[in-house]
Structures are given as structure tokens and as C-alpha cells.
């Protein structure tokens, strides 16, 4: 197992006063019990990651209401100021006007936020709905990558084919399709082969995906397009690294996914 530097490219964080409530909401949404010793706070994330050699963390949160957007982005900006280990992604909401989206993207970038996190199923939008075009266009204009929750067979919102169609319509936006780009929609991933601007993370997937499927997808789409992620606070680094270590990947591929690809993507 590769034992060098590591970057967690998918971690949720929350203010201490609401962290446990937010974590329990995530547990209920997915029907998954969070691993022991996680609580959704930035401090616990840092402690758990550093214990196993994770030195940088892509942190984010998601607004389910328009009025949450500014406060969440302020919180993420504060955390990246307090913790140089953090790379922050902000949030937006489809109900914002085009003018509001552009102003908030500009403001977020001025505070050091590096990208945007969107969750179609929690925010209740279809990835390929034209109402989202103002967000994609603004992220293209400001070179803000989008981390997109992708794939849940309980909903139409986040279907992989919708992610593919959107990536093709906005080829200058760099998308990260979370959960291997599919989560539980494994029959509709082939379209990713026709995209050049979609990357993937491993989070919340290794515990449930069929044996051999991660290796097949990594070979099919290219090891350079994958990042390691935990989906903290649902899972912790020690647990996810143990699952990752069981994959049949050589050391060079492990190093790419655990570290080098993130350095390149984020221009660290």
C-alpha cells in the first residue's frame, strides 16, 4: 500500500453548534450510520486525517435554501483562513438569479474559495435542467470547478447521463462526479468515456460497489481522473484507506489517486 502524502477530496464540514444535527440528517438521507468518532466539525476532520497522513482536505457544505448560501460560503472562507490544510468549495442555489449567482461566485473567489459543491438530490434540481445554466456559465467564467453529487437510483436528479450531457454542453467547466460518477447507477456510466472535463472521486462507494468494479472503472476512464475522498463525517480516513488498500492497484496508480491527481487538478 502506498504510504506517502494523501489528499481527501470530499469532506463536509459544519459549525460546531449544528454539526451533529447536520451529520444525523446525512445519515437519515442515505440510511447509513456515520463511523464512530466523527462529528462533522473541522477539528475532528483534521485530527482523523492527520492520523493517517492526509495533509490536505477539500471541504464544503451545501445550501438547501437560498438564504443559506452566503452564510455557508462565509463559514467555508473562515475555515480555509484558519486551517491552511483546507481547500474550500462554496455553494450556490438554483433559485438565485443570474446576477446573484455571478456576484456570489465573484465574492466566493475573492475570499479564497476554489470551487462549488452542488447536490442535486438534496437541493432538488436536475443536473441538466436549464435553470442551472446560469451557475454552470458563471463557474466557467470564473474557472470554478464543480463537485457534483452524482448517481442515486432513488432519484432522477443526479443520474449519470444528466452529468454527461451537462459536461458536454459546458466543456470548459471542470466537473468532479462524486461517488465514482454513479453511486448506485452503475448501468449508465459509459457516457463518461466521451467527456474530457469530468473527474471522479471514490467516496461513499467502496463499501458497496461490486468487487472488481472500481478497478474496471479506473482502467476504463483513466487513473488520472480519480481522486480519493472520504465523505466525512459519514466515513473516516482510516476506514476508507483500508477499503482503498484492498483494490488491485499498483503503487503508481494509488499515488495518483491518493495525492498526485489532486495536486494537479487544484494546482497546489
C-alpha positions in Angstrom: 0.0 0.0 0.0 1.3 3.5 -0.9 2.2 5.2 2.3 3.1 8.7 1.2 1.2 12.0 1.1 -2.6 12.0 0.8 -5.4 14.4 0.0 -9.0 14.0 0.9 -11.0 15.5 -2.0 -14.5 15.1 -0.5 -15.3 16.2 3.1 -18.3 18.0 4.6 -17.8 20.4 7.5 -20.2 22.3 9.7 -20.1 24.9 12.5 -19.9 23.1 15.9 -23.3 24.2 17.0 -25.1 22.4 14.1 -22.5 19.8 13.2 -24.2 16.8 14.9 -27.6 17.7 13.6 -26.3 18.1 10.1 -24.5 14.7 10.4 -27.7 13.0 11.6 -29.5 14.5 8.6 -27.0 12.9 6.2 -27.3 9.6 8.0 -31.0 9.7 7.6 -30.9 10.7 3.9 -28.6 7.8 2.9 -29.7 5.3 5.6 -26.0 5.0 6.7 -24.7 5.3 10.2 -21.7 7.5 10.4 -18.5 5.9 11.6 -17.7 6.4 15.3 -15.6 9.4 16.4 -16.8 11.6 13.5 -19.0 14.6 14.4 -18.9 16.9 11.3 -16.6 19.6 12.8 -13.4 20.8 11.1 -11.3 20.0 14.1 -12.2 16.3 14.1 -11.7 16.1 10.3 -8.2 17.4 10.7 -7.4 15.1 13.6 -8.7 12.0 11.8 -6.9 12.8 8.6 -3.6 13.7 10.0 -3.5 10.5 12.0 -3.0 8.6 8.7 -1.0 11.0 6.7 -3.7 13.1 5.0 -2.3 16.6 4.6 -4.9 18.5 2.6 -8.7 18.4 2.6 -11.3 19.7 0.1 -14.0 20.9 2.4 -17.5 22.1 1.5 -21.2 22.2 2.6 -24.5 22.6 0.6 -27.2 25.1 0.8 -30.8 23.7 0.7 -32.2 27.3 0.8 -31.1 30.5 -1.0 -30.7 32.3 2.3 -28.1 29.8 3.4 -25.7 30.4 0.6 -23.9 33.5 1.9 -23.5 32.1 5.5 -22.2 28.8 4.3 -19.7 30.5 2.0 -18.6 32.8 4.8 -18.1 29.7 7.0 -16.0 27.9 4.4 -13.9 31.0 3.8 -13.3 31.4 7.5 -12.2 27.8 7.8 -9.7 28.0 5.0 -8.2 31.1 6.7 -8.0 29.2 10.0 -6.7 26.0 8.5 -4.2 26.1 5.7 -4.7 22.4 5.2 -8.2 23.1 3.8 -9.1 23.8 0.2 -12.6 25.3 0.2 -15.5 24.8 -2.2 -18.6 27.0 -1.7 -22.2 26.6 -2.6 -24.9 28.1 -4.8 -28.6 27.5 -5.2 -30.7 27.2 -8.4 -33.3 29.7 -7.2 -30.7 32.5 -7.2 -30.9 35.0 -10.2 -28.1 35.0 -12.7 -27.0 38.3 -11.3 -26.9 36.9 -7.8 -25.0 33.8 -8.9 -22.3 35.9 -10.6 -22.0 38.2 -7.6 -21.7 35.3 -5.2 -19.2 33.4 -7.3 -17.1 36.5 -7.6 -17.3 37.1 -3.8 -16.5 33.5 -3.0 -13.5 33.6 -5.2 -12.3 36.8 -3.7 -12.4 35.0 -0.3 -10.2 32.2 -1.5 -12.9 29.7 -2.3 -11.7 27.5 -5.1 -14.8 25.8 -6.5 -18.5 25.0 -5.9 -20.3 22.0 -4.4 -23.8 21.0 -5.6 -26.1 18.2 -4.5 -29.0 17.6 -7.0 -30.9 15.3 -4.7 -30.7 17.5 -1.5 -31.1 20.8 -3.4 -33.9 19.4 -5.6 -32.7 20.1 -9.1 -32.0 18.1 -12.2 -28.3 18.3 -13.2 -29.3 19.1 -16.8 -32.2 21.5 -16.1 -31.7 24.8 -18.0 -32.3 26.6 -14.7 -28.8 25.5 -13.7 -27.2 27.1 -16.8 -26.5 30.4 -15.0 -24.5 28.5 -12.4 -22.5 26.5 -14.9 -21.8 29.6 -17.1 -20.6 31.6 -14.1 -18.4 28.8 -12.9 -16.9 28.6 -16.5 -16.3 32.4 -16.5 -14.5 32.3 -13.1 -12.8 29.0 -13.6 -14.5 27.4 -10.6 -14.6 23.6 -10.7 -17.9 22.0 -9.6 -18.0 19.0 -7.3 -21.4 17.3 -8.1 -23.0 14.6 -6.2 -23.8 12.1 -8.9 -25.9 8.9 -9.1 -28.6 7.7 -6.8 -31.1 5.3 -8.3 -33.8 6.6 -5.9 -33.9 9.9 -7.9 -33.8 11.2 -11.4 -32.0 14.4 -10.3 -28.4 13.1 -10.3 -28.4 10.4 -13.0 -25.0 10.0 -14.6 -26.4 10.6 -18.1 -27.5 14.0 -17.0 -24.0 14.7 -15.7 -22.6 13.6 -19.0 -25.0 15.8 -21.0 -24.2 18.8 -18.9 -20.4 18.3 -19.1 -20.7 18.2 -22.9 -22.7 21.5 -23.0 -20.2 23.2 -20.7 -16.8 21.8 -21.8 -14.8 24.5 -20.1 -16.2 23.6 -16.7 -14.2 21.0 -14.7 -16.7 18.7 -13.0 -15.9 16.2 -10.3 -18.6 13.5 -10.4 -18.7 12.2 -6.9 -19.0 8.5 -5.9 -17.3 7.0 -9.0 -19.7 9.1 -11.0 -22.6 6.7 -10.2 -23.1 5.8 -6.6 -25.9 3.2 -7.3 -26.5 3.8 -11.1 -23.8 1.5 -12.5 -25.7 0.8 -15.7 -25.3 4.3 -17.1 -21.7 5.3 -16.8 -20.5 4.6 -20.4 -21.1 8.2 -21.5 -18.2 9.4 -19.4 -15.9 8.0 -22.0 -17.0 10.8 -24.3 -16.1 13.6 -21.9 -12.8 15.2 -21.2 -13.8 17.5 -18.4 -15.2 15.1 -15.8 -13.2 13.7 -12.9 -14.4 11.3 -10.2 -13.9 10.6 -6.5 -14.1 7.4 -4.6 -16.1 8.4 -1.6 -19.1 6.6 -0.1 -18.8 3.9 -2.7 -16.1 1.4 -1.8 -18.2 -0.1 0.9 -21.0 -1.1 -1.5 -19.6 -1.4 -5.0 -19.2 -4.8 -6.6 -15.8 -6.4 -6.3 -13.6 -5.6 -9.3 -15.8 -2.7 -10.4 -13.6 0.1 -9.1 -10.5 -1.3 -10.9 -12.6 -1.7 -14.1 -13.8 1.9 -13.9 -10.4 3.3 -13.2 -8.9 1.5 -16.2 -11.9 2.4 -18.4 -11.8 6.2 -17.7 -8.2 6.6 -16.8 -6.4 6.7 -13.4 -5.5 10.3 -13.9 -9.2 11.2 -13.5 -9.8 9.8 -10.0 -9.4 11.3 -6.5 -9.6 9.7 -3.1 -12.4 11.0 -0.8 -14.0 10.0 2.4 -17.4 11.8 2.5 -16.6 12.8 6.1 -18.4 12.7 8.5 -20.1 9.6 7.2 -16.7 7.9 6.9 -13.3 8.5 8.3 -9.9 8.3 6.7 -8.5 5.2 8.4 -11.7 3.2 7.4 -11.7 4.5 3.8 -8.0 3.9 3.3 -8.3 0.3 4.5 -11.0 -0.2 1.8 -8.9 1.5 -0.8 -5.9 -0.7 0.1 -7.9 -3.8 -0.9 -8.2 -2.6 -4.5 -5.9 -4.3 -7.0 -4.0 -1.2 -8.0 -0.2 -0.8 -8.4 1.7 1.8 -6.3 1.9 4.4 -9.0 -1.9 4.3 -9.5 -2.5 4.5 -5.8 -0.2 7.5 -5.5 -2.1 9.3 -8.4 -5.5 8.7 -6.8 -4.4 9.5 -3.2 -2.3 12.5 -4.0 -0.9 13.5 -7.4 -4.1 13.9 -9.3 -5.5 16.3 -6.6 -2.2 18.3 -6.7 -2.5 18.7 -10.5 -6.3 19.4 -10.5 -6.1 22.1 -7.8 -2.7 23.4 -9.0 -1.3 23.1 -5.4 
